[in-house]
Amino acid sequence: MQLVSIAIPIRRSRPIAAVVCWLRVAAPVCGQTKASTRSDVDDSKIANPADIVHKLLEANSVWLEPPPTRVSYTLYGSSQLRDLTAKTISRVWIDGDKMRWELDSDAPAFGDTRKTLAYTLICRAGEERYARAPTERLLKRRRPPRDRRSLKIGITWFTAMHALRQHGLPAGCRIVERHATDEGQIVVLLMELQGRSEVGLGLDHVFFGSARMPLEKVRLHIRLSDYVPLLEEYVDRDVRVEYDPKFLVFGERRAPAAIKYVGKTANIGHWELEARFKEINGLWLLERAWNRQDGKTVAHLILSNVSTAAIEPQLFEFPAGE
């Protein structure tokens, strides 16, 4: 069982949530099929799991491991739950291995309600530093730069597909089902994954809904006609990750048009974090995202002002005197 922070209206650098819940056991079933399901399929009658995963990761590399790029954008976030509201504006600049992230919000800063929560983080030359932060500890901190994957796409999203990309095929992975559908064969792989999933409507420090949990046992549904994922089922939890069956095309590669994290909590009931994506100048970027609780939207993100134009070098300079 895993404690999950939903974080409404916001979650800061350490989890602070208005709603907290426990996830329980369930195993949803993937979509409609036009033929009966066969369980415990003989692997010799279909490509083996290693071949399937190799082709899957190759076909989806454009979004699982976004390449170094140059891009800037603005991310707007807002929430309303009962009488609580919150708004944020994030601005991001990325140029190869250099990055700048600015966040302004209407939330009160730590320990001083007269100020609002604000951050500026700069990554360059193998180091990251804060130019603005609500605490002196963060302003003094020096460390290697964080994973920029979230900043490259506009949202925090790491689930079973990313774990496969990072760690490769786990021992004991096997085919357990296949379905014949109008879209062709769908194969279900059962695997035990290491690490944790992390889904959050935000980039860092402030999230309009987030969930973290161990990955562990996962049933991954894959469409073999184009080697794209359709569903991740977390076998020992009431959680699944659904992919829109229509994928964006990047040459020979594919990327999801939409992904939805679906769970159920004792406090809220049905809970969804949904993200829709778009292609801009060859980049896979967030378009909009929503946090829905029992069918009601309580928070959303909008990404806009996307540019791949040259970025002023001084934006990536550390503060003077540092």
WONORVEN-V412483 format. One record per residue. N is the residue number from 1. NEAR is the number of other ideal C-beta (glycine too) atoms within 8 Angstrom. Layout:
# WONORVEN-V412483
n=[N & N]
near=[NEAR & NEAR]
This chain:
# WONORVEN-V412483
n=[1 & 2 & 3 & 4 & 5 & 6 & 7 & 8 & 9 & 10 & 11 & 12 & 13 & 14 & 15 & 16 & 17 & 18 & 19 & 20 & 21 & 22 & 23 & 24 & 25 & 26 & 27 & 28 & 29 & 30 & 31 & 32 & 33 & 34 & 35 & 36 & 37 & 38 & 39 & 40 & 41 & 42 & 43 & 44 & 45 & 46 & 47 & 48 & 49 & 50 & 51 & 52 & 53 & 54 & 55 & 56 & 57 & 58 & 59 & 60 & 61 & 62 & 63 & 64 & 65 & 66 & 67 & 68 & 69 & 70 & 71 & 72 & 73 & 74 & 75 & 76 & 77 & 78 & 79 & 80 & 81 & 82 & 83 & 84 & 85 & 86 & 87 & 88 & 89 & 90 & 91 & 92 & 93 & 94 & 95 & 96 & 97 & 98 & 99 & 100 & 101 & 102 & 103 & 104 & 105 & 106 & 107 & 108 & 109 & 110 & 111 & 112 & 113 & 114 & 115 & 116 & 117 & 118 & 119 & 120 & 121 & 122 & 123 & 124 & 125 & 126 & 127 & 128 & 129 & 130 & 131 & 132 & 133 & 134 & 135 & 136 & 137 & 138 & 139 & 140 & 141 & 142 & 143 & 144 & 145 & 146 & 147 & 148 & 149 & 150 & 151 & 152 & 153 & 154 & 155 & 156 & 157 & 158 & 159 & 160 & 161 & 162 & 163 & 164 & 165 & 166 & 167 & 168 & 169 & 170 & 171 & 172 & 173 & 174 & 175 & 176 & 177 & 178 & 179 & 180 & 181 & 182 & 183 & 184 & 185 & 186 & 187 & 188 & 189 & 190 & 191 & 192 & 193 & 194 & 195 & 196 & 197 & 198 & 199 & 200 & 201 & 202 & 203 & 204 & 205 & 206 & 207 & 208 & 209 & 210 & 211 & 212 & 213 & 214 & 215 & 216 & 217 & 218 & 219 & 220 & 221 & 222 & 223 & 224 & 225 & 226 & 227 & 228 & 229 & 230 & 231 & 232 & 233 & 234 & 235 & 236 & 237 & 238 & 239 & 240 & 241 & 242 & 243 & 244 & 245 & 246 & 247 & 248 & 249 & 250 & 251 & 252 & 253 & 254 & 255 & 256 & 257 & 258 & 259 & 260 & 261 & 262 & 263 & 264 & 265 & 266 & 267 & 268 & 269 & 270 & 271 & 272 & 273 & 274 & 275 & 276 & 277 & 278 & 279 & 280 & 281 & 282 & 283 & 284 & 285 & 286 & 287 & 288 & 289 & 290 & 291 & 292 & 293 & 294 & 295 & 296 & 297 & 298 & 299 & 300 & 301 & 302 & 303 & 304 & 305 & 306 & 307 & 308 & 309 & 310 & 311 & 312 & 313 & 314 & 315 & 316 & 317 & 318 & 319 & 320 & 321 & 322]
near=[5 & 9 & 7 & 13 & 12 & 17 & 16 & 15 & 13 & 14 & 12 & 10 & 5 & 4 & 6 & 8 & 10 & 8 & 10 & 8 & 11 & 9 & 13 & 9 & 6 & 8 & 7 & 8 & 4 & 10 & 7 & 4 & 10 & 6 & 7 & 4 & 8 & 7 & 6 & 5 & 12 & 5 & 9 & 4 & 5 & 11 & 5 & 8 & 11 & 7 & 8 & 15 & 13 & 8 & 9 & 13 & 11 & 8 & 12 & 16 & 10 & 11 & 10 & 9 & 6 & 10 & 5 & 4 & 10 & 8 & 13 & 12 & 13 & 10 & 15 & 12 & 16 & 11 & 15 & 8 & 9 & 3 & 3 & 10 & 8 & 13 & 9 & 17 & 11 & 13 & 12 & 16 & 11 & 13 & 8 & 7 & 7 & 9 & 16 & 13 & 13 & 12 & 16 & 7 & 13 & 6 & 12 & 7 & 11 & 7 & 4 & 8 & 5 & 3 & 9 & 9 & 14 & 12 & 14 & 12 & 13 & 13 & 12 & 12 & 3 & 5 & 10 & 11 & 11 & 12 & 8 & 7 & 8 & 11 & 7 & 5 & 6 & 11 & 8 & 6 & 8 & 6 & 6 & 6 & 11 & 7 & 4 & 10 & 9 & 12 & 11 & 10 & 13 & 12 & 13 & 13 & 12 & 9 & 12 & 13 & 11 & 10 & 14 & 15 & 11 & 7 & 9 & 6 & 8 & 10 & 3 & 6 & 11 & 9 & 14 & 10 & 11 & 12 & 11 & 8 & 12 & 4 & 7 & 9 & 11 & 15 & 13 & 14 & 14 & 11 & 14 & 9 & 13 & 7 & 9 & 7 & 13 & 10 & 12 & 14 & 17 & 16 & 14 & 12 & 9 & 15 & 11 & 18 & 13 & 15 & 15 & 10 & 12 & 7 & 13 & 9 & 10 & 14 & 13 & 14 & 13 & 14 & 14 & 11 & 7 & 8 & 13 & 13 & 13 & 12 & 14 & 13 & 12 & 12 & 10 & 6 & 12 & 8 & 12 & 9 & 12 & 9 & 12 & 9 & 7 & 4 & 12 & 11 & 6 & 11 & 4 & 4 & 10 & 13 & 13 & 13 & 9 & 10 & 12 & 10 & 12 & 11 & 12 & 9 & 13 & 6 & 6 & 11 & 7 & 10 & 13 & 11 & 16 & 11 & 13 & 10 & 16 & 8 & 10 & 8 & 5 & 5 & 12 & 11 & 14 & 14 & 8 & 10 & 12 & 12 & 16 & 13 & 11 & 8 & 5 & 6 & 7 & 11 & 16 & 13 & 16 & 8 & 13 & 7 & 6 & 12 & 7 & 10 & 5 & 4 & 10 & 5 & 6 & 5 & 8 & 12 & 8 & 7 & 7 & 3 & 3 & 5]
